[in-house]
Amino acid sequence: MSTYAPFAKPMYVMLKPVGSKCNLDCDYCYYLEKANLYSNKNQVMSDELLERFIEQYINSQTMPQVMFTWHGGETLMRPISFYKKALELQKKYARGRQIDNSIQTNGTLLNDEWCAFFKENNFLVGISIDGPQEFHDEYRRDKMGRPSFHRVMKGIELLKKHGVEFNCMAVVNDYNADYPLEFYRFFKEIDCQYVQFTPIVERLRKNKSPLKLATAKETEQEVELAPFSVSAEKWGSFLCAIFDEWVKQDVGKMYIQIFDSTLANWVGEQPSVCTMAKTCGHAGVMEFNGDVYSCDHFVFPEYRLGNIYSKPLTSMMYSEEQLKFGNDKFDKLPQQCRECDVLFACYGECPKNRFIKDKYGNDGLNYLCKGYYKFFHHVMPYMDFMKKELLAKRPPANVMEWVKQR
């Protein structure tokens, strides 16, 4: 019997079939240390848990389409047989729903067999790559300190060879943020039309906690900013430089998630990324043992909602605790945000980055605020134009001709 939740908004729970296990050792990875939360050495999802999750996840959906997102660690450290089993279980419990799968990977373990499997089963593959070789290899090395760029590029070529749909997730850090155009043009050169730029901001605990990375709750005295973090000023300049090239020649050709989400907010639509939405909390994460957390950026003991063996997914994801977590994104905005003329464009961005004081001395301002503020004001005339085009049912790409005439 179906157990539809009485909510129209889709519920997402990412799966971590190998927990935090990975063949790389990226300096800034916030997943790797999560292994320290558990005493189990073999942090691998069992077939029993896989079936329990798939049945509950499908039955809890309020929409006819169901998206499964496989994350890590490194997802390809599970064999293809594991994902074949998952597909069989999805068919078993689908009951007429459309099932889609996306998987995030560092790309180094891709081969012809994996790519043929992804193509045959319509997987969307997300590749983690931080731009050209010099930028990528700065922080993305394996456990022996060896660079990974060439292995990732080999994986991308195999995806293309097999016609697999893929996109790229690129981390923007203290180093590559200085080279926005080289960075952006690289993705055009490798024919990746869908790119997510993710600013890395982490704080390190000064004490000897098993989790070095800190939450936004911890005070400045307890933590220090990680050296690889991108500064607010660099982040703003990075986005402006790329936008200036994109708006002249690539609208409708290159899909940059933050630009698309900004335009969505400009016209009052739901953005595709939770960090830019008014509220969050509808996208949780399940660890290899069935523990469910509020968000993949909040895999800390205080954000554990329960375990799927003792609580149904719906009771965790629609709990008062989780609803409060999602609503706090807007409810806890400091005064400076509430007075901001571009609040509608970011809603304070991700709560994990809200650890500085606003101009009134209130806690909870986003560390990247200055950068976002610069970016939103820079793009304002272009967003206004594209909004008019959309409302008139004309393509936003008309902005490119408008820019030429200015």
C-alpha positions as CSV (number, residue, x, y, z in Angstrom):
1,M,0.0,0.0,0.0
2,S,1.4,3.4,-0.9
3,T,2.2,5.8,1.9
4,Y,2.1,9.2,0.1
5,A,3.2,12.1,2.3
6,P,0.7,15.0,2.3
7,F,3.1,17.4,0.8
8,A,3.4,18.6,-2.8
9,K,7.2,19.2,-2.7
10,P,9.3,16.3,-3.8
11,M,11.4,14.6,-1.1
12,Y,15.0,13.7,-1.9
13,V,17.3,11.5,0.1
14,M,20.8,10.9,-1.3
15,L,22.3,7.5,-0.9
16,K,25.8,6.7,0.1
17,P,26.4,3.1,-0.8
18,V,30.0,3.1,0.3
19,G,29.7,5.7,3.0
20,S,32.6,8.1,2.9
21,K,35.0,5.5,1.3
22,C,37.0,7.0,-1.6
23,N,40.0,6.2,-3.8
24,L,41.0,9.9,-3.8
25,D,42.1,12.0,-0.8
26,C,41.0,15.6,-1.8
27,D,42.2,18.2,0.7
28,Y,38.9,19.9,1.0
29,C,36.5,16.9,1.0
30,Y,33.9,17.1,3.7
31,Y,32.9,13.5,3.3
32,L,36.1,11.6,4.0
33,E,36.2,12.3,7.7
34,K,32.6,11.2,8.2
35,A,34.0,7.6,8.4
36,N,35.1,8.7,12.0
37,L,31.5,8.8,13.0
38,Y,31.3,5.1,12.9
39,S,33.3,2.3,14.4
40,N,32.5,-0.2,11.6
41,K,35.5,-0.8,9.4
42,N,33.4,-2.1,6.5
43,Q,31.2,0.9,5.8
44,V,29.2,-0.6,2.9
45,M,25.4,-0.6,2.4
46,S,23.8,-4.1,2.7
47,D,21.4,-5.5,0.1
48,E,18.7,-5.6,2.9
49,L,19.1,-1.9,3.6
50,L,19.1,-1.1,-0.1
51,E,15.7,-2.8,-0.6
52,R,14.3,-1.2,2.6
53,F,15.3,2.2,1.3
54,I,14.1,1.7,-2.2
55,E,10.6,0.5,-1.2
56,Q,10.2,3.4,1.4
57,Y,11.7,6.0,-0.9
58,I,9.4,5.2,-3.8
59,N,6.3,4.9,-1.7
60,S,6.9,8.2,0.1
61,Q,7.0,10.3,-3.2
62,T,4.1,12.6,-4.0
63,M,5.2,13.0,-7.7
64,P,5.0,10.4,-10.5
65,Q,8.7,10.9,-11.1
66,V,11.2,9.5,-8.6
67,M,14.9,10.6,-8.7
68,F,17.5,8.4,-7.0
69,T,20.8,10.1,-6.3
70,W,23.9,7.9,-5.6
71,H,26.7,9.7,-3.8
72,G,29.8,9.1,-1.8
73,G,32.6,8.8,-1.1
74,E,33.3,7.2,-4.5
75,T,30.2,5.5,-5.7
76,L,32.0,3.3,-8.2
77,M,33.8,1.5,-5.4
78,R,30.6,-0.7,-5.4
79,P,30.5,-3.2,-8.3
80,I,28.1,-2.9,-11.1
81,S,26.2,-5.8,-9.7
82,F,25.1,-3.6,-6.7
83,Y,23.5,-1.1,-9.1
84,K,21.9,-3.8,-11.2
85,K,20.3,-5.1,-8.0
86,A,19.1,-1.5,-7.3
87,L,17.5,-1.3,-10.7
88,E,15.7,-4.6,-10.2
89,L,14.4,-3.4,-6.9
90,Q,13.3,-0.1,-8.4
91,K,11.3,-2.0,-11.0
92,K,9.8,-4.2,-8.3
93,Y,8.5,-1.2,-6.3
94,A,7.9,1.4,-9.0
95,R,4.1,0.7,-9.4
96,G,3.9,2.8,-12.5
97,R,6.2,5.6,-11.5
98,Q,9.0,6.9,-13.7
99,I,12.3,6.1,-12.0
100,D,15.5,8.1,-12.8
101,N,19.0,7.7,-11.5
102,S,21.9,10.1,-11.2
103,I,25.3,9.2,-9.8
104,Q,28.2,11.4,-8.7
105,T,31.7,10.1,-9.3
106,N,35.3,11.4,-9.4
107,G,35.5,9.7,-12.8
108,T,38.8,7.9,-12.2
109,L,37.3,4.4,-12.1
110,L,35.1,4.7,-15.2
111,N,35.7,2.1,-17.9
112,D,33.8,0.8,-21.0
113,E,31.7,-1.6,-18.8
114,W,30.5,1.2,-16.5
115,C,29.8,3.6,-19.3
116,A,27.8,1.0,-21.3
117,F,25.8,0.2,-18.1
118,F,25.0,3.9,-17.6
119,K,24.0,4.4,-21.2
120,E,21.7,1.4,-21.2
121,N,20.0,2.4,-18.0
122,N,19.8,6.2,-18.7
123,F,21.9,7.3,-15.7
124,L,22.9,11.0,-15.5
125,V,26.5,11.0,-14.4
126,G,28.0,13.9,-12.4
127,I,31.7,14.3,-12.7
128,S,33.8,16.1,-10.1
129,I,36.5,18.0,-11.9
130,D,38.1,21.3,-10.9
131,G,39.0,22.7,-14.2
132,P,42.3,22.4,-16.2
133,Q,45.0,20.1,-14.9
134,E,47.0,22.7,-12.9
135,F,43.8,23.7,-11.0
136,H,42.4,20.2,-10.6
137,D,45.5,18.6,-9.3
138,E,46.2,21.3,-6.7
139,Y,43.8,19.6,-4.3
140,R,42.4,16.5,-6.0
141,R,45.1,13.8,-5.5
142,D,44.9,10.2,-4.5
143,K,46.0,8.6,-1.2
144,M,49.6,8.3,-2.5
145,G,49.7,12.0,-3.4
146,R,49.4,11.3,-7.2
147,P,47.5,13.7,-9.4
148,S,44.1,12.5,-10.8
149,F,43.4,14.9,-13.7
150,H,44.4,12.5,-16.5
151,R,42.4,9.7,-15.1
152,V,39.3,11.9,-14.8
153,M,39.7,13.1,-18.4
154,K,40.0,9.5,-19.6
155,G,36.7,8.8,-17.8
156,I,35.0,11.8,-19.5
157,E,36.2,10.6,-22.9
158,L,34.6,7.2,-22.2
159,L,31.3,8.8,-21.2
160,K,31.3,10.7,-24.5
161,K,32.3,7.6,-26.5
162,H,29.2,5.7,-25.1
163,G,26.9,8.8,-25.4
164,V,26.3,9.0,-21.6
165,E,24.6,12.2,-20.4
166,F,27.0,13.9,-17.9
167,N,27.5,17.2,-16.1
168,C,30.4,18.6,-14.1
169,M,30.7,19.8,-10.6
170,A,33.6,22.1,-10.1
171,V,34.8,23.3,-6.7
172,V,36.0,26.9,-6.6
173,N,38.8,27.4,-4.0
174,D,41.4,29.9,-3.0
175,Y,43.6,29.0,-6.0
176,N,41.4,28.5,-9.1
177,A,39.2,31.4,-8.2
178,D,41.9,33.7,-9.5
179,Y,41.5,32.3,-13.0
180,P,37.8,32.5,-13.9
181,L,38.0,32.6,-17.7
182,E,40.6,29.8,-18.0
183,F,38.4,27.8,-15.7
184,Y,35.2,28.5,-17.5
185,R,36.6,28.0,-21.0
186,F,37.9,24.6,-20.0
187,F,34.4,23.2,-19.7
188,K,33.5,24.6,-23.1
189,E,36.6,22.9,-24.5
190,I,35.6,19.5,-23.1
191,D,32.0,20.0,-24.4
192,C,30.4,20.0,-21.0
193,Q,27.2,22.1,-21.3
194,Y,26.0,21.7,-17.7
195,V,28.3,23.0,-14.9
196,Q,27.8,23.5,-11.2
197,F,30.3,25.9,-9.6
198,T,30.5,25.1,-5.8
199,P,32.4,27.6,-3.6
200,I,34.4,25.7,-0.9
201,V,34.1,27.2,2.5
202,E,35.1,25.1,5.5
203,R,36.2,25.8,9.1
204,L,38.6,23.6,11.0
205,R,38.1,22.8,14.7
206,K,41.1,23.6,16.9
207,N,40.3,20.8,19.4
208,K,41.0,17.1,18.8
209,S,37.5,16.1,17.7
210,P,37.1,13.1,15.4
211,L,35.4,15.6,13.0
212,K,37.9,18.3,12.1
213,L,35.3,20.3,10.0
214,A,33.1,22.6,12.1
215,T,29.4,23.5,11.9
216,A,28.3,27.1,11.6
217,K,27.3,27.0,15.3
218,E,30.8,26.9,16.5
219,T,32.4,30.2,17.7
220,E,35.4,32.0,16.1
221,Q,37.5,31.0,19.1
222,E,36.9,27.3,18.5
223,V,37.7,27.3,14.8
224,E,39.8,28.7,12.0
225,L,39.0,29.1,8.3
226,A,40.5,26.3,6.2
227,P,43.3,27.6,3.9
228,F,41.6,26.3,0.7
229,S,38.4,28.3,1.3
230,V,37.5,30.8,-1.3
231,S,37.2,34.4,-0.1
232,A,33.9,36.3,-0.5
233,E,35.6,38.9,-2.7
234,K,37.2,36.3,-5.0
235,W,33.9,34.4,-5.3
236,G,32.1,37.6,-6.4
237,S,34.8,38.5,-8.9
238,F,34.9,35.0,-10.2
239,L,31.2,34.9,-10.9
240,C,31.1,38.3,-12.5
241,A,34.0,37.5,-14.9
242,I,32.4,34.3,-16.1
243,F,28.9,35.8,-16.4
244,D,30.3,38.6,-18.6
245,E,31.5,36.0,-21.1
246,W,28.5,33.8,-20.8
247,V,26.0,36.6,-21.3
248,K,27.7,37.7,-24.5
249,Q,28.0,34.3,-26.3
250,D,26.8,31.2,-24.3
251,V,23.2,31.8,-23.1
252,G,21.2,28.7,-24.1
253,K,24.4,26.9,-25.0
254,M,26.1,26.6,-21.6
255,Y,23.9,25.9,-18.5
256,I,25.6,27.3,-15.4
257,Q,23.6,26.3,-12.4
258,I,24.1,29.5,-10.4
259,F,23.1,31.6,-13.4
260,D,20.0,29.5,-14.0
261,S,19.0,29.6,-10.3
262,T,19.5,33.4,-10.2
263,L,17.2,33.8,-13.1
264,A,14.7,31.5,-11.5
265,N,14.6,33.6,-8.4
266,W,14.4,36.8,-10.5
267,V,11.2,35.5,-12.1
268,G,9.8,34.0,-8.9
269,E,10.3,30.4,-9.8
270,Q,11.8,27.6,-7.6
271,P,15.6,27.5,-8.2
272,S,17.2,24.2,-9.1
273,V,19.7,24.4,-6.2
274,C,18.6,24.3,-2.5
275,T,21.2,26.9,-1.4
276,M,19.4,29.6,-3.4
277,A,15.9,28.7,-2.3
278,K,13.9,30.4,0.5
279,T,13.7,27.3,2.6
280,C,15.5,23.9,2.5
281,G,15.2,20.6,4.3
282,H,13.6,18.5,1.6
283,A,16.9,16.9,0.6
284,G,18.4,14.6,3.2
285,V,21.1,12.0,3.0
286,M,21.3,8.3,4.2
287,E,24.5,6.8,5.3
288,F,25.6,3.2,4.6
289,N,24.0,1.9,7.8
290,G,20.6,3.6,7.5
291,D,21.3,6.7,9.5
292,V,19.4,9.7,7.9
293,Y,20.8,13.3,8.3
294,S,19.1,16.6,7.5
295,C,21.5,17.4,4.6
296,D,24.7,16.1,3.1
297,H,26.5,19.2,4.4
298,F,25.2,18.5,7.9
299,V,26.3,15.0,8.6
300,F,27.0,15.7,12.2
301,P,25.6,13.9,15.3
302,E,23.3,16.8,16.1
303,Y,21.6,16.7,12.7
304,R,20.9,12.9,12.7
305,L,17.1,12.4,12.2
306,G,17.1,8.7,13.0
307,N,17.7,5.4,11.3
308,I,15.5,3.8,8.7
309,Y,15.5,0.5,10.6
310,S,13.6,2.2,13.5
311,K,11.8,5.1,11.8
312,P,10.1,5.4,8.4
313,L,11.7,7.8,5.9
314,T,8.6,10.0,5.8
315,S,8.5,10.4,9.6
316,M,12.1,11.6,9.6
317,M,12.0,13.8,6.5
318,Y,8.6,15.4,7.5
319,S,9.4,15.6,11.2
320,E,9.1,18.8,13.2
321,E,12.8,18.7,13.6
322,Q,13.5,18.6,9.8
323,L,10.7,21.1,9.0
324,K,12.3,23.5,11.5
325,F,15.8,22.8,9.9
326,G,14.3,23.8,6.5
327,N,12.4,26.9,7.7
328,D,15.4,28.1,9.8
329,K,17.1,29.0,6.5
330,F,14.7,32.0,6.2
331,D,13.6,32.4,9.8
332,K,17.1,32.9,11.1
333,L,18.3,35.5,8.6
334,P,20.0,38.4,10.4
335,Q,18.8,42.0,10.0
336,Q,21.3,42.9,7.3
337,C,19.8,40.1,5.1
338,R,16.2,41.1,5.8
339,E,17.0,44.7,4.7
340,C,18.9,43.6,1.5
341,D,17.5,44.6,-1.9
342,V,18.7,41.3,-3.4
343,L,17.5,39.0,-0.6
344,F,15.1,37.3,-3.1
345,A,18.1,36.2,-5.2
346,C,19.8,34.0,-2.6
347,Y,17.9,34.0,0.7
348,G,21.1,34.0,2.6
349,E,22.6,31.1,0.7
350,C,23.5,27.8,2.5
351,P,23.2,27.9,6.3
352,K,26.5,26.1,6.7
353,N,28.3,29.3,5.5
354,R,26.5,31.6,8.0
355,F,29.1,32.2,10.6
356,I,30.0,35.8,10.5
357,K,28.3,38.9,12.1
358,D,26.3,41.3,10.0
359,K,26.9,45.1,10.1
360,Y,24.6,45.4,13.2
361,G,26.6,42.8,15.1
362,N,24.1,40.0,14.7
363,D,25.2,36.4,14.2
364,G,24.3,34.5,11.0
365,L,25.5,36.4,8.1
366,N,26.8,34.3,5.2
367,Y,30.6,34.3,4.9
368,L,30.2,34.8,1.1
369,C,27.7,37.6,1.4
370,K,29.9,40.4,-0.1
371,G,30.7,38.2,-3.1
372,Y,27.0,37.4,-3.8
373,Y,26.0,41.0,-3.3
374,K,28.5,42.1,-5.9
375,F,27.4,39.4,-8.3
376,F,23.7,40.1,-8.0
377,H,24.1,43.8,-8.5
378,H,26.4,43.2,-11.5
379,V,23.9,41.0,-13.3
380,M,20.8,43.0,-12.4
381,P,20.2,44.7,-15.8
382,Y,20.7,41.4,-17.6
383,M,18.5,39.5,-15.3
384,D,15.8,42.2,-15.7
385,F,16.0,41.8,-19.5
386,M,15.9,38.0,-19.4
387,K,12.9,38.1,-17.0
388,K,11.0,40.4,-19.5
389,E,11.8,38.0,-22.3
390,L,10.6,35.0,-20.3
391,L,7.4,36.7,-19.3
392,A,6.8,37.5,-23.0
393,K,7.4,33.9,-23.8
394,R,10.6,34.7,-25.7
395,P,14.0,33.0,-25.2
396,P,16.3,34.5,-22.6
397,A,19.1,34.0,-25.1
398,N,17.9,37.2,-26.8
399,V,20.0,38.9,-24.1
400,M,23.1,38.2,-26.2
401,E,21.8,40.5,-29.0
402,W,20.7,43.1,-26.5
403,V,24.2,43.1,-25.0
404,K,25.7,43.8,-28.5
405,Q,23.4,46.8,-29.0
406,R,24.2,48.4,-25.7
